[in-house]
Amino acid sequence: MRLTRLVRIVVVALKHGLDDFAFDHPRLKPLRPVVHGVLFWRDLSAPRAMRLRRALEDLGPIFIKFGQMLSTRRDILPPAIADELALLQDRVPPFASSEVETAIERVHGKPISEVFRSFDLVPVASASVAQVHFAELPDGTPVAVKVLRPRVAEVIDHDLALMQTGATLVERLWSEGRRLRSRDVVSEFDKTIHDELDLMREAANCSQLRRNFERSQLLRIPVVHWDFTSTGILVMERMAGIPIGHIDELVAAGVDLKRLARAGVEIFFTQVFRDGFFHADMHPGNIFVAVDRADFGKYVALDFGIMGTLSQRDKGYLAQNFLAFFRRDYHRVATAHLESGWVPPDTRVDELESEIRAVCEPIFDRPLKEISLGRVLVQLFRASRRFNVEIQPQLVLLQKTLLNVEGLGRQLDPDLDLWVTAKPFLERWMEDQVGLGALGRRFAAEAPYLVAALPELPRLLHQRLLAPPAASDLALKELAAAQTSRNRWLALIAVLLTLLIVLLLRQAGR
């Protein structure tokens, strides 16, 4: 099977002229005219980026999905290729109804008619990894049922093995291959797509996001029905609405598009900076707008297979960089890189500042509403790469999602100024993180540990300060003797600080 698939990949690559990438290698360039002469029947008039997209479409669902993921790596891909790959659509014919029934019966150990009151065997959506059916639970609750494709893991593993081989060849033969880190990109895709194969993980993501927005007036997340959900089947509340891309239908329903655009930006920044947990696959097929009376005008999110997470450090890095960009403070952008550990500690701040200024000044010559915040982030990543910055996967997902949010927002409201919408949110978040309220919350979170450790701290610190020096060097011993009185004062200060912290904790607990 693998050999047959490899032959198929080679044939498709030659058909679309992807051998051009290999002939960029100096040693292979002389062969270009020979190969072009032998394969004279090919039509290579289309740009190389377009031919790459068409080849991935011919190779099928897994390669399409890989191309979609590649399109998010604008920090390493040429813009023309990234833009073209972003056009890939994950549309796959549905698999047989009998296999749907078999999958459900295997999980639940009984016929599908005993699991659901009704089940529509015609899918409402079909993609490379799974497809979705409408059904009703035994109590009549309407649900959506997501079912994994049969043997999809086996197909994925075969294709991934071939991708790794191809990535190795790309790095060796193409002049840009090593810079693009092809093998690392394939490994990242391997992890992402295997995560999507576990529908229990997707259900957990959905449940977490719903809990984060439980009282939100802007976003609806479906309820997961855990008793019916397994690794291969996900059963959740059936959601209704108008796809976000159907602008005419939204207008006809009376939805305020400008408000909807601003709400989308607020939802995104809330997920990123409040929760550090965000929906990272926000293309138009996964986002709807509710038009029923109870939830009119709210966003409805679906498909939680790809989620992004950010640490407190990541959030601080992003907020500081965004705010510095708003203020055109490139020195602060450079120092934020250093403080966050994204560049080596020996990096010269003035050189990094100069690089960032060269990238960003042309951007700011345009009206603010025409500036893409997502593309600013892309430019930042590209500038940083010169200084050996390794862009983390979570930031790549963030960049992809931010580009999606901007695209959706400006589709709804062409005059949307994302900078004006986002700046107050970021400023409030920064104030919340560095103010006295944040200090109190952190003390409260650490209180159990502090209560256990503080009684021992004065004794341990005093013992350490008065311990004889380990070094035998006479000068060090004399220095230690001369500082004995100072050490006693330090120990006393430590005790006083400990008592002060205890008093503050007591006061906070009242």
GUZA-186806 format. One record per residue (C-alpha): x, y, z; residue in one letter. Coordinates in pm, whole numbers, plus 50000, padded with zeros to 5 digits. Layout:
XYZA ...
This chain:
500005000050000M 502765024450092R 504625018149764L 501445023649563T 500765055749752R 504335067549695L 504035061449321V 500755080849322R 502415110349501I 505325110949254V 502955109948954V 500835138649092V 503925159049178A 505295155148825L 501915162748670K 501795196348849H 505465204448799G 506475203049164L 509865190049052D 510655227149006D 511185229149381F 513865202049360A 515525218449060F 516215249249271D 519155229049408H 522355240149228P 523385204449150R 520025195948993L 519435227748792K 521175214048479P 518585186048467L 515625210048449R 515595213548067P 515925175748024V 512955167748250V 510855195448098H 511635181547754G 510615146247847V 507435157948023L 506585182747748F 502825175747778W 502505193148115R 500825227148148D 503085247248379L 501685281448293S 500065285648636A 502165300348921P 504085274949124R 502025281949438A 498785274349253M 500225241949114R 501195231449467L 497625237249587R 496175217149299R 498575188449368A 497505186749732L 493855186449625E 494575157149391D 496335137849668L 493275137949890G 491985147350236P 495095142850452I 497275162850217F 494575189650194I 494545191850572K 498345193550575F 498205222050324G 495695240450543Q 498045237250838M 500985248650624L 499055279850525S 499195291150888T 503025290750891R 503385325250740R 506445330250954D 508365305350735I 506455302750405L 506655327350116P 503465348650118P 502345336749773A 502385300049880I 500705307250215A 497915326950045D 497305299549790E 497245271450045L 494705290850251A 492245284649963L 492235247050024L 488785233650119Q 488365201950327D 485405187250135R 485285149450123V 482535125550007P 480715108850300P 481435072650390F 478785045350373A 475765045450607S 476435009150701S 479835019250840E 478205046551049V 475835021051201E 478684996551260T 480785022851440A 477945032751675I 476934996851746E 480554987451821R 480855015252079V 477485010252250H 477154972752206G 473574974452075K 471724984351756P 471625020951661I 467835020851701S 468295013152073E 470885040652122V 468925068851956F 465215075051913R 465965086051556S 469145088851350F 469525104951007D 472015083950811L 472505112050558V 475335133950699P 474975171650728V 478735176650701A 481645155150586S 485375161650624A 488645142550609S 488605129550966V 484895126251052A 481345134050945Q 478295147351132V 474735133751153H 471595147051320F 469815124551569A 467535123951875E 468345109152214L 465885084652373P 464255113752563D 463755133252237G 466655157752280T 467965168351936P 471715162251902V 474545162851649A 476625131051627V 480205132551499K 481585098951380V 485225091851288L 485935078050943R 486635040550937P 490365031550927R 491255068450913V 494165063751157A 495775037850928E 495495060850624V 496905090050820I 499875069950948D 500765058650596H 500545093850456D 502495108650747L 505345083950692A 505525095050329L 505355131650432M 508345126850662Q 510295111250375T 509295140050148G 510225165650415A 513685150450443T 514165152950067L 512915189050067V 515495198750329E 518275182150132R 517355192649779L 515615226249801W 517675256849885S 514955269950119E 514155235950268G 516375237850574R 515145272550666R 511545260350643L 512285231650888R 510115207550687S 510505178050922R 509515198851224D 506425210951037V 505385175150954V 505925164851318S 503725193651431E 501025182551184F 501365146651312D 500535157651667K 497675180351558T 495885154851342I 496285126651596H 494715149351857D 491755153751620E 491325115851607L 490405114951977D 486855127952002L 486935125452382M 489625152152372R 487435173652147E 484495168552384A 486655179852677A 487725210852481N 484085218852406C 483095214352770S 485915236952892Q 485075264552645L 481405262452738R 482285266153105R 484445296653026N 481525313552844F 478645299853048E 477215334453126R 478305351252805S 475885373052610Q 478065369452299L 478835332452247L 476995298952262R 478815265852302I 476965232352275P 476445208652568V 478335175552547V 476285144052621H 478995123952793W 476985091752835D 476865087852457F 480395100252376T 483535079452322S 486905081952146T 485265075651808G 481855092351858I 480985126951988L 477385135452078V 476565171652153M 473655195852161E 472315203751815R 472925240351737M 471045261651483A 471955294051312G 473115311450996I 476705304850879P 478835335650946I 479795337950579G 476175341750459H 476045379550490I 472825384350293D 470945359850518E 472255377250831L 471085411150700V 467675396750609A 467345382550961A 467985417151111G 471425410051263V 473515441151337D 476715433251144L 478835460951297K 477955449151649R 478615413251541L 482075422751411A 483015440051739R 481645410751942A 483855386651747G 486955406751839V 485895407952206E 485275370252213I 488705363452066F 490615385752307F 488595372252600T 489585336852510Q 493225346452466V 493915370352753F 491335360753015R 491355322952971D 494495314552776G 492345288652594F 491025296752249F 489235281151953H 491985277951691A 489905267051391D 487585296751344M 486955294150971H 483435303150842P 482275266750838G 482685264351216N 481025297051315I 477265304051303F 475025332151430V 471905323351629A 468665339751513V 466205323651754D 464505346152010R 466485333852312A 469975337852163D 469435362551879F 472705377251749G 475005354451951K 477895335951794Y 477665297851787V 480995279051779A 481415243451652L 484275218551597D 486695219551890F 489355195751760G 492025222951742I 492365245252048M 495195268152150G 496525273552500T 498675301752636L 500625303552959S 500645334553177Q 504075342153034R 502765339052675D 499865362452752K 502155388152909G 504475386552609Y 501635391852364L 499915419652556A 503155439052602Q 504025435252235N 500585445352111F 500475476052336L 503995485952236A 502955483051871F 499935504951935F 502315531252076R 505065524751815R 507455518252102D 509895494851926Y 512385495352211H 509705480552439R 508915453952178V 512595444052172A 512955443052551T 509715422952579A 511305396752353H 514295394652583L 512285394052906E 510035366452771S 512985344752669G 512055344352299W 515515355752191V 518935345552331P 519985366152636P 523075379452454D 520955395752181T 521685432652133R 518485451852206V 519395480251968D 519815455951675E 516515438651746L 514795472451786E 516195483851451S 514965452051278E 511445455951421I 511335492951326R 512295484450967A 509425459550947V 506745480351117C 507265516351010E 505975510050653P 502875493850804I 502035524051017F 502095547250716D 498665533250627R 495345541750798P 494895521351116L 491735504250995K 493655490250697E 496385474950913I 496105437750985S 497065429651344L 497525393351241G 499955403150968R 501855425551209V 502325394451425L 503535375151118V 506025402651037Q 507205402651397L 507845365151385F 509765368551058R 511915396751195A 512585376651510S 513795346251313R 516985364951221R 517765364651594F 517225326751627N 513745329151776V 511925295751773E 508265304151727I 506185282051957Q 503225261751819P 500725279952040Q 501765313451893L 501425299751539V 497865288851624L 497225323351768L 498505340151453Q 496275318051237K 493225325051455T 493855362351464L 493995363051084L 490685343951074N 489065367851323V 490225398151125E 488975383050800G 485545375150948L 485315408951123G 486085428850810R 483755407450604Q 480985418150842L 482155454150876D 484715466750620P 485365497050842D 486235475951147L 489285490551320D 490655460851511L 493305482251680W 490765506151831V 488575476851938T 491425457152091A 493505484352261K 491135491752555P 490755454352620F 494545449452632L 495045479752855E 492415467153101R 494015432853099W 497485447053168M 496155468353453E 494405438053597D 497615417653579Q 500005442453743V 497745460753988G 497145454954360L 494175432854278G 496425409154085A 498905408554378L 496105399354618G 494865371254392R 498335356654361R 498845357354738F 495475340354782A 496385313454527A 499715306854699E 498275308755052A 498245270955123P 501915267755026Y 502925299355213L 501125288355531V 503035255255521A 506435270255434A 506545303355623L 506935289655981P 510145271855874E 511575300355667L 513145321755946P 514935291856101R 516205278855765L 517325313255652L 519075320355983H 520915286755968Q 521995293455614R 523275328355686L 525265317655993L 526655285355844A 530495284155814P 531785290255461P 532445258755263A 535505273355085A 538895270055249S 540195301755096D 541405325255371L 540065356455204A 536585341655187L 536705332155556K 537765367255652E 534975381655441L 532445358555608A 533655368955951A 533425405655861A 529815401155749Q 528555382256053T 526775412356197S 525265420255858R 523995384155831N 522235387756165R 520505418956041W 519455400455722L 518005372155928A 516055397256139L 514745414155823I 513625380055688A 511685373256007V 509995407255989L 509065401955624L 507585368155713T 505455383355985L 504315410855747L 503205385155485I 501295365555751V 499485397455858L 498595405455497L 497215370655443L 495075373455754R 493785407155641Q 492955393155295A 491035364355451G 488645387255639R 
